[in-house]
């Protein structure tokens, strides 16, 4: 039970110069709609360039390729990280392009987040993997952000527990900013994923002596592979 609500609202109303208690909150009207106008006429190439610039400003590496070169590009990115186990999300786009099979042929330790295995088994391997590879459902140019869904083929651990993370995204899934990202989520058919993560580079802090530290709550380094 909320206690003192009416007296609190009366006090606020009095401070605002109102003699009576409002029956309902005043409608909220935005003074401008710049959040809808930002880059609304940008084409895919412009969004991609803005996304790349802002991602790199966040310290994230960005690789660009075609669908035909996706698997070769992923191997190139993996070679830029320390060698170790790799975990790949079981995503329909990856299955369509044979990502796991292609990587398994070239790597000595490459595993899939298997839907048939228990959560503990999948998370256990993610803890020991050097690199996790996921697929973004959406990306936001203004902030260099990728949007990741958790589902049976890709738990949060794939992108959070390994030392490094690679996220693949289709250039056609780029949007200008968070405004369009929330509209995208608002239009999804229920039920929503159990977890939706907006990732804008490796987590960092400068709380201690103003010294920047990367990888505080996740991978030390991130890389995006943008597929045109």
Helices and strands as residue ranges (DSSP letters): H 5-15, H 34-37, H 44-57, E 61-65, G 67-69, H 70-79, E 86-88, H 92-96, H 99-106, E 110-112, H 119-128, E 131-135, E 138-140, E 145-149, H 157-160, E 164-170, G 171-173, E 174-175, H 178-186, E 196-199, E 204-205, E 213-214, E 221-227
